[in-house]
Amino acid sequence: MLIAGFAFSRLSRKISLNTMLTTGVAICGLGVTGQLAILGTAGETLAGTWASLFVTLLGVGLIFPAATTLGQALGRTAPGAASALLGGLQFLFGALASPLVGLFGETSSTPRALVMLVAVALAALALITLARPWLRHGETLTDN
């Protein structure tokens, strides 16, 4: 996430925030499907889990700053409320997802990967139905 955050700070001057948000969701999807592919073929491996988590967290490192920046831009008339809503939703969804992993077992990374896959699928659905990046919501006129 640190690497992606640094890259975000550099890329945000050249690439639109909506493009980076979309790219982040796609990178997360690649990481999670990669984890499931590794689990299905090679089984549980530490290297495979770490590699897929690295890719997934690169995507998350692009999603968080892009979503926060766009959310703050859209909620600029009530910035405190926009910030509280964004932060509260992050904690809420994290709190809802965490117990699901434990419910499905603690001896394998498969439940984690499946919960992450559902989360990425919901993020992609929200991106398409709510954010609609092709409309460039939250972008300023000076952005690319």
N, C-alpha and C positions, 0 to 999 in steps of 0.2 A: 504494500500500500504506500510505503514511503517513496519507492521508485516511481510509482504511478502518480503520486501527488506532485513530485518534482517535475515529472514529464507534463502533467496537467498545467502547472504554472507556466511552463515554456510554450506549450502548444495552444493554450487559450488565447494567445495573441494572434494566432494564425488560423486556427480551426474553430468553427462555430461550436458553441456549448452544446447545442442539440446533436451535432455530429459526434462529439465526444461522449455524450450520454448514450447514444445509440451504439457506439463502438464499445463502450464499457459493458453494456448488456450483452453484446455479442461475444466479447472476450470471456465474460463469466459463463456464458453458455458453452463455449469451447472447453473451458476448464472443467466444468461439471460433467459434460458428456465424455470428456477424456477420462475422468475418474471412473465413470461407469463402464467405459470401454476397457480400462485397465482391470477393473474388478471382474469383468466378464471373461477376460482372456487370461491374464497373468495371475489373477487373484489378489489377495492382500499383499501389497508391497509397500514398504516405507518410502522408497524412492518414488514410486508411482503416485502415492498419496501426496507427498510433498510437492512434486512437480505440478500436479493438477491444482493443488491449493495455491501454489505460486501464481499460476495463470489466472485462477478465479479471483484471487485478491488483487491482481493487477487491474482486472475489470472493475472491482469494487472501488479501487483507488481512483478510478476515473468517474464512476457513477456518483459517489458522495459529493465531491466538490461541484460537479456539473449540476446535479439535482438541487443542491443547496443554493448555488448561485442563481439558477433559473427560478427556483421557488421564491427567493428573496426579491428577484426582479419583478415577478408577477404579483407579489404581495407588498410592493413598495409603499402602498398607502397605509399599511398596518404592519410595519416590519417586525415588531415584537410578536404579534400574533402569528405571523408567517414563520418566524424562527421557532416559536413554541410548538406549532403544529408539525413542522418538519422534524424537530428533535423528539417530540412525543411519539410520533408515528414510528420512528426508528426504534425506540425503546419498546413500543407496543409489539411490533412485528417480531423483534428479537425475542421478547419474552414469550410470545405465542409459539415460535418455531423451536426454541430450545427444548422444551419438554417432549416434543414430538420425536426427536432423535432418540431420547432415552426410552420412550415407549416401545420403540421397534427393535431394541436390543443395544447392548453395550459392548459386544465382542467383535463387531465388524464396523467398517466405515461405510458400508452400504446404506444403512438408514440415514446417515448424515448426507451422503451423496444424493439420495432420493429426495430428502427434504430440501436440499439446495437446488435440485432440479425443479421442484415445484415452485420454489421462490423465484428462480430465474424465469421460469415460464410465466409466472404472474407479473414479474417485472416487464417482460416483453409484451405481455397483453396490455399492461398499463401504459407502456410506451406507445403502443399503436393506438389504443382507444382513448387515452386521456391526454398524454403529452403531445402526440402527433408532431414529431420533430420536423416534418416537412413544412409545417406552418410557421416554424421558427418562433414559437411563443417564448417570450422572455428575452429574446435577443434584442440588443439595441441596434440602431441604424448603422453604427460604426463597426459592428461585428461583421466578420466575413460570412 
